[in-house]
Amino acid sequence: MLAVDSKALAVAETRRKDARWQYITSALLHCPRSGGVNVSATCCERRPAAGLQDASVRLLECPSDRTVLIEWSSPTGCRYGEQLWTRAIATSAGVCALSGKPVTRGDAVFRPRRPLNSGGNALAIILATEIDEAKKTMSADEPV
């Protein structure tokens, strides 16, 4: 009968699990992104500029001039299928989640409506001018 060292077996298994995890994370980090985004006529989707939070932001609907429904999806953060955002004035500088453009204090912006439990994107902002541009794109895509 072959003698097996249980300590050596445990070390080998740990290395195998570590190697498997390294392979998975490496594959996720180096996954090629699709060049084109398929956007339906009922929404507008953009990805932030490189170096910003890696989130997919889609304008789904505009119930009023002061509110929009946003789909927010971040592989390392959170996902909201239909999140209500309201128009406000930026109280501090930041970066637009839709375009990557700088936001200065006093700019008209949209931000997530804050529930009791603030979400993972509670501090995110989108320039109102970017929402206006996205609305134009949405209305241009609608069938006549």
HELIX and SHEET records of a PDB file:
HELIX    1   1 SER A    6  LEU A   29  1                                  24    
HELIX    2   2 ALA A  128  ASP A  141  1                                  14    
SHEET    1   A 6 CYS A  44  ARG A  46  0                                        
SHEET    2   A 6 SER A  56  GLU A  61 -1                                        
SHEET    3   A 6 THR A  67  SER A  73 -1                                        
SHEET    4   A 6 ARG A  79  ILE A  89 -1                                        
SHEET    5   A 6 ALA A 108  PRO A 112 -1                                        
SHEET    6   A 6 ILE A 126  LEU A 127 -1                                        
SHEET    1   B 2 GLY A  94  VAL A  95  0                                        
SHEET    2   B 2 PRO A 102  VAL A 103 -1                                        
END                                                                             
